[in-house]
Amino acid sequence: MSVEAREARQPWILLSPALTAVGLLLFVPLMFIVVYSFWLRTATGADVAGFHLDNWAEALTDAFYRDILLNTLKIAAITTAVCALMGYPAAYFIARSQGNKALLLLLLMLPFWISYIIRTMSWINILGVSGALNGMLLWAGLIQEPIQMLYNEVTVILGLVHFLLPFMVLNIFVSLDGIDTTLEDAANSLGATRWQAFVQVTLPLSLPGLAAGGLLCFVLGAGTYITPLVLGGPTDAMFANLVFEAIITQLNWPLGSALSLMLLAVLGTLVVIYNRYLGMAQLMKGLG
Amino acid sequence: MNWGWQMIRGYAILVYLFMFLPVAVVVLLSFNASQFGSFPMTGLSLRWFVELAQNDAILRAFRTSVVLGLMTAAISTTLGVLASLALVRYRLPGANMISTLLIAPILVPEVVLAVALLLFLNFLGVNKSFALLLFGHVIFTLPFVILVVQARLVSIRRDVEEAAMSLGASPLQTFFQVTLPLMMPAVLAGALFAFTISFDDITGTLFWKPGGVETVPTQIFAMLRNSISPEINALGTVMIVMTVGLPLLGAAMARSLSRKSGA
């Protein structure tokens, strides 16, 4: 074999273990559940192979699934919007700060390293019946009895925002940090107010970061089932909870496959649209 | 400093408080002497940490998490570093496509990944087991390792290796004596990242874990079913120290390593 041919083969040898892993542990399993979603769950418990449309008919037409899917998308959308409203000024502050930017960013990223389940349950300490907030209100005499503030849609969104905000801040920061600040000065010198300069120059230039952060928040938020279990009430199930129920509790794997693929189709469409217009490079910048 | 900037600063401080207060309360309450995991605090005590150290279920979960995390980190980092080398060092046709394929596991919702892997491996005869957990954690952490390692490999210059080769080192010698030491910070960062993500994972883990086996997050989740106890807060504090302390330590180590190697 010539030297060139060997040289050309080397990267593929280096790549093959990772590509094999992703192929065998992600892509083949995904294709497998497409097949599985057409199988049928029987009363005896064994799944019958074949081409049955029953699971898809149930997943696509049952109003119960549709309502929870819509509710999931609504919760993810609100979470994303709140993350953007909270995250943008914070990211702007870090990017334009005269102080130690790296330290400020690290501080806001620290919660990212703290366990998701710990951060989620930490709100019980704050909002629970015997939590900090009730304690303060009782002490101040504003209430006589503790109020149950937990286990509703608002606390689910609160938990999700707390979990996802660092993703948003990081992505916006990466975008803002790459903008030449002299552009704003130029706008100012041409007669724009600081606000006009921000709205017409900085904000548009930072939109790719906002979009990347938004995509991450939405997709991660819409795919969660732990937050509703910990911070939500009995009626706050999200779509991933249905998947968990079908697969783990009811052991109805064919239906669970169909439901998973529905979630993948909805969220995957968003990723594909994002990729089409903005590309993956921005997302990787924020993650890397 | 105009008032607009002051407002942004005030707002940012509120955002910081929002992120940190709940976590601070977890740490604070873990030192609470009271029976209940709640306010008012009746005094400072380490009793919940002592109870934690004597709780068999938690210790078992801890061991499972550490072993799983270490094995995940070892495998993910090996696969990730090799792939990153190929992506950074060679001009590959379709490199963008390959990158996207390799980070696909984080673009697919974790629940879907969990279901697909569980059903497929079960079909192949691999039941819910430690092996399934390990496969799951590897595939889920691999993209993060690749992103982190790739970002750091870019800064290693090739001419150092070319110099070693031109001075008579074999490709293998060059790799082990020049490239690998220069890569160490990237490798460590990738491994730490994989370990922390694996250690923290609950979404996939709940699908893959066999009955009776718990990792620390699933153990906390199971304990939350009853009520929030001071023990959970103490466990949370230990987790915070591990997942925040370790990466900070790792970052410090990586910095001193790269300073020594002059990169």
Interface residues (C-beta under 8 A of the other chain):
Chain A: Q10 P11 W12 L14 L15 P17 A18 L19 A21 V22 L25 L26 F27 V28 P29 L30 F32 I33 Y36 M86 G87 P89 A90 Y92 F93 I94 L107 L108 L110 P111 W113 I114 S115 Y116 I117 I118 R119 M121 S122 W123 I124 N125 I126 G128 S130 G131 A132 G135 H162 L165 P166 V169 R194 W195 V219 L220 A222 G223 T224 Y225 I226 L229 V230 A240 V243 F244 I247 I248 W253 G256 S257 S260 L261 L263 L264 L267 G268 V271 N275 M280 M284 L287 G288
Chain B: N2 G4 I8 R9 Y11 A12 V15 Y16 F18 M19 F20 L21 P22 V23 V25 V26 L29 F36 G37 S38 F39 P40 T78 L79 G80 L82 A83 L85 A86 L87 R89 Y90 L92 N96 I98 S99 T100 L101 L102 I103 A104 P105 I106 L107 V108 P109 E110 V111 V112 L113 V115 A116 L117 L118 L119 F120 L121 F123 F135 G136 V138 I139 L142 F144 I146 L147 V148 Q150 A151 T196 F199 D200 I202 T203 L206 F207 V216 P217 I220 F221 L224 I228 I232 N233 G236 M239 I240 T243 V244 P247
